[in-house]
Amino acid sequence: MFEQKKLSKEDQDRVDNYLQSGFNTSERQPFRPWRLLGVLWVVVSALGFISWYIGKQQGYL
């Protein structure tokens, strides 16, 4: 029922020190959901227009 620890105390301390050192950290811009929604809307609209245009040219519409 209880999981045994996979790392020894010393190894876990080394891992914790490495993660807290900030070696692999980078500044990230804030997530902008409205920008993502806008980009998706533009892409889907453009693909829809392209498919409509191709359908119109081929005589399906």
Helices and strands as residue ranges (DSSP letters): H 9-21, H 33-58
